[in-house]
Amino acid sequence: MSKLKLLSLLLATFLIGFFLGEAGASQGSRQEDDYRYFRLLTDVFRTVKENYVGEVNTRELIYGALNGMMKSLDPFSSFFTPEQYRDFKQETEGEFGGVGIEIGMDKGRPVVISPIEGTPAFRAGIRSGDVIMEINGEDTTNMTLTDVVRRIRGKPGTRVTLTIMRRGTDKPFKVELERALIKVESVKWTKIEDIGYIRLSQFTEGVGKEVEKAVKSLTSQGIKGLILDLRNDPGGLLTEAINVSELFLKEGKLIVYTKTKKGEVNRYFSRRKQALVENLPLVVLINRGSASASEIVAGALQDHKRALLVGEKSFGKASVQNIIPLEDGSAIKLTVAHYYTPLGRLIDKKGIQPDVEVRMREEEEEKLQEFIRQRRLQGAAGLLLEPSLDPQLRKAMEILKTDPKGYAHTVR
């Protein structure tokens, strides 16, 4: 028997053996389909190795198949070669060069979930909803989310050119960005008249404690209401979403639960013996850039009627990914569960509808971002708020001043 046939046989035997281990959960007809397609895979592998006109590297062939397999599942599942996995771990454990955008996938194209204030992307005017058509002239059609992120990130000081298609524009336009070390101050707060305001830009490690610090600082100043701004917050750590939610919910309140394919359910409850602020009127701002952990907080507070949600429908990412290392140093990032709001809502690809919808028109968003950019260029630090240019913030303030419990506005 040739080495090639032996390799094909071993591959087929492994795959069939794997599914025999799953036999208890499969039915006969489904098993037959699985075996048929496994045979198809090994047949194609053998045909390519025997007949392709050029040299074929078995490792690259298998890695390509694995990459395609993960890509076919959803925008958030992906395959890492050993080299890519090492880079991924370095990026998540330390600092890296980037442009300051959180990216998702929609209809096979990378889409900006949100730009992060103070970063190169924000200063250049990148907006939520912008579709990235090209990266350095390379079409993004067949790229995975991992491919896109890898191409945009790079050494600080180097440049990357993005070709953008934006709602309301007739044709794509190019934006050249200089990569920088992305260091984000996740929590900022201030007082607007007698209303407290907290902006949460990312759910990074320690955010719950920072929000707690902000709430204590503001309540000590005698505020009559609080605004939690989750707009353009792409999410982050599930643990921090829980830490933030329980600041406003009584002990034992369900915050979120996850459910796997096998029906395994994990429920996460508020653990604080007493909420930090139980009765203070609370408005949460959301928009299409609010995703993942942001939606966990918004969904929990909305379901328990602890806060009024104002703004626009959120992004709609309610999937949970695990990193699974493989024996050769490669890894897969696999979607293993969905999360649900306390009332059992699955908001994946749907988003959370605010109680009070206030749309931000393109020209309003552009004026607000330009105001912030100009003030930053003038050396302004800290939070930059301008209610006259921000209809969503303005509506939140109006509600807290005239109808602090939100009864006249809540959609029930």
N, C-alpha and C positions, 0 to 999 in steps of 0.2 A: 504493500500500500504506500502511495506517495505521501510525502510530508504534508502536501496541500490537502489531500483527501483526509488525512488523519486529523489535521487542524480543523477542517470543516466538520468532521464527525464529532470531535471533542466539543466544538462550539454548539452543535445541535444537541449533543447529549447533555451538556450543561444546562441549556435553555429548557429542554424537556424535563430534566430532573428538577429544575427549579419549580416548574409549574406542577409537577407531580406533588411537590411539597405543599402546593396551594390547593390540592385536589378537593379537600373538604369543602372549600368555598366555591367550587366550580361545578358546572353541570357538563354532561357528556358532550353536547353539541358545541358548547363554548370551548371545551378542551380541544376538540377536533379543529376548530378554527385557529386556536393558538398554535397547535402543532403545524398546521398547514402554513401559517405565516412564518413560523420559525424555519421550516424547510425552505421557504421562499428566500429568507434572509441568508441562509447558508448557501443556497444555490447561486444567488447573486454574488456573494463573497467569492465563491470558487470561480465563477465565470469571469469576474473582474481580474482576479489574480492570474488566471490562465490566458486571458485574451486581450487585456488592455495593452495598448501599443507602447506605453512607457513603463518605467519602473513603478511598482506599487509598494508603498510602505505599509505593512500590516497595522502597525500602531496608529498611523494617521487614518487608515481606512476605518478601523474600529472607533477611534475617537470621533471621526466625522459622523459615523452612524449614531453614536451616543449623543452627540451635539444635536443632530436632527431629531432624535427621539425626544429629548427634553424640550426642544424648541416647539414641538408639535403639541405640547400639553397646555401651556399658558405663558403669558409674557414674563412671569416671575420665576419660572423653573429654568435651570440652566446647567450646563456641564462645564467643569473646570479641568483643564489639563493640569498636571503637577505644577508646571510653571505658573499658570494662571491662578491656581489655588494658593501658592506661596505669595503671589502679589496681592491677592484678595485679603489674606490674613494680615499682611503688613499694612494694608490700607485701613482695615478695620481696627487694628491695634494701635496705630500711630497717626501721624499727620501725612497728608498727601496733597499734591497740587491739583487744583480743579478750578472750575469757573463759578460754582455756587448755585447749581440747579439740581432739583430732584426730578427724576425722569420716570415715566411709566410708558406703557405701550398701548396703542389703540389702532386697530385695523392694520397691524403690521408695521406701523411707524412709531418712532419714539416721540413722545409728547411731554412737554414741560408741565409737571405737576405744579411746581412753584419755584420762583427764584428766591434766594435768600438775601435779605436786605444787607447792604454793605459789601456784597461780593461783586466780582467783575460782571457776572451776568445781570445782576440787578442794576448796576451803574450803566450798562449798555442798553437797558430797556427791554430785556427779555421778559415775557409775560407768561402767566399760566395759560395753558391751552395752545401755545406755540408748537407747531409740528416741525421737527428737525428733519429736513429732506436730505441733507448731505452733511458730512463731516470731512473737512479738508477736501472737498470735491468728490468724496466717495458716497455713492447712493446708499441710503440706510434701509432700503426695502427688505433685504434678506438678512439684516443684522439682528442678533438677539439683544436683549437688554444689557447683558454682560458685555457684548461686543461694543455697544454704544458707549457705555460708561468707560470702558478701557480706552477707547479712542479719544474721548473728551478729556480724561484725566492725563496728567503728565507732570513733568518737572516744572516747578514754579519759575516764572519768567519766560517760558516758552509760549508760543501762540497757537491757537486753534481757530479755524474758521467754520462757522455753522451757517448753513443755508436754511432759512426759516420761512415757513408758510404760516400766515396769521389770518385769523378770521377777519373778513372785511377787506382783505387785500387781494389784488388781482393776480399777482405773481410773487414768487419767492424773492427774498432779499438776503444778502450775506451780512453776517456780523462777525468781526474778528475780535477775539477775546484773548487777553493775556492771563495765563494760569497763575494762581496765587495759592499760598497756604490758606486753607479755609478754616478759620477759627470763628465759631459762632457763639455769641452770648445768647443763650437760649431763652432766658427770662429777663424781661425788663418791665418796670412798672412806674407809675406816676399817679398824680391826683389831678383830675379835671374838675374844677369847682368843688362840689361835694361828692363826687363820684370817683371811685377807685378804678384804675385801668391797669390790666396786666396783659402783656403780649408774650405769647409762648411760641417760639419759632421752630423748635425741634424738641422731640422727646429723647434727649440724651441722658446719660447717667447723671443722677443727682437732681434732675429737674423738679421732682416732687418736693424736695426740701427747699429749693429756691422759690417755688410758688408759695409754699407755706410761709417762708420768710416775707415774701411780698404781701401776702394777705394780712399777716400780723402787723406789718409796718403800716399798711393802709387803714386797717380797722382802728389802730391806735390814734389815727388822725380824725376819727369820727365820721367816716364816710357813710352815706345813706344808701349806696348801691355799688355794685361791682360789675365791671365788664371784663370778661376773659376773651381775649382776641386769639382765635385759632386760625385765622385766615392765612392761607399760603403756608401752613404748617404741614409738611409731608409725613409727619409721624416719627416713628423710632421704636423705642423699647416698650413692650407690652407692660412690663413691671412699672414703668414710670407713668403710663396711662392710668394704671390702677392707683398709684400713689397720689396722682393729681385728683382723680375722681373722688377718692374717699375723704378728701379735705372738705367736701361739700355734702357727703351722704352719711346717714346714720349707720352705726355698726350693724352688720348683717345684711345690708342691701346688696343685691346682686349687681355687679358692674358690667360683666361680660362673660360669655361662655364660648368655648370652642368645641367643635364636633369634627371627628375624623371620619374617613370613609367607612370604617368599621363600626361607627356609632359611638365611639368612646367620647365621653363628654368631660371637660374640665371646666368647673365653675369658679369664678373669682369674685369674692365678696369684699365689701368694705370691712376693714379690721380695726379701725379706730373706735375706741370706746365712746368717743363723742366727736361729731364732725367739728371741724375748726370754726366754721360759720354755718349754722343751720337755718337761720331765718333771714340773713341779709339778702335782699333782692339781687338776683344774678342774671345777667344777659351774656350769652356766648355768641361771638361772631364767627361765622363760617363762610367759606366760598368754595369754588371749584378746585382751589389749591389745598384744601383741608383733606388730609387722607390718613388712612390707617389708624395710628394711635390717637390722632385728633378726632377721628370719627368714633372711636371707642368712648372717649370722654364726652363728646357731644351727644352720642346716642344714649349713654347712661343717664346723663343729667336731664335729657328730654323725656325719656321713658318714665323716670321717677318724678317728673314735673318739678324738678328742683331748679331748673333754669329755663329761660325763654331763648330760643335760637333765632338769630336775626342774620340775614344776608342772603346767600345763594346756595343752591344744592351742592353738597360736598362731592368729592371725587369718586368715591365708591370702591375702596380697596379693603376687602374684609377677608383676605386669605393669609394663612400662616405658613412661612417657609422654614424648613430645617436644612442645615448643611450636613451632608452625610459623606464623610471621607471614605475613599476606596483604597484597596490594598496597594495599588501602585503609586499612591501619592496624589492621584486625581480626586475629584469630589463632584457630587451633584448637589445643587440647591433645588429642593423639591417642595412643592406645595402639599402640605400634609393635613391641613384642616381649614375650615372657615370659622370665623367668629360671628357671634350673634349678639344683638343688643339684649338687655334684660327682658324685653317683651317678645323676644324670639324673632326679631327682624334680621334677615340676611340682606345687608345693604351692598354686597359686592356687585359692582358694575351698575348699581342703582343710585348710590349716594343717600345722604340724609337730607330730607326736605326741611328747611327752616320753618319755624312757627310763623315768622313774619318775613316774607320775602322782600328783599330790597336789592334790586339789580344795580350793579355798577357798570355804567355805560363805558364803552371804549375810551371816549374822550375824557370822561371823569377819571378813569384809571390812569390814563396817560398824564393828565394834569397833576394828579397826586404824586405819581412816581417822579415826575419832573421837579416838583416842589422839593421832595426829599433829596433827590440827586443834587440839586443846586445848593441846598442848605448844607449837605455833606461836603461839597466842594468848598464851601465857605468856612469849613472847619467846625460845623455844629456837631456836637456829640449827644449821646443819650437818645431818648425817645423823641421822635419828631411826629407830632400829631397836628392835623389841621382839619377840624370837623367841617369847616365850610367847604372843603374839597372832598370830603368823605361822607357820602350819604348814608352808608351803613353804620358808621360810628355815630353819626348825627341821630339816626333813628334809635339806636340803643340808648343814647343819652336822653332822648325825648321820652322814651318808655319809662326809664328809671325815675324821671322827674315827675311825670304826670300819671303813670300807672305802674308803680313799682312791682306789683305782683304779676303784671302782664295778663290779667284776666280778660281785658277787652281785646287783646290781640291774639291770644293763644288759639290755634286751630284745634278743636276738640272733636 
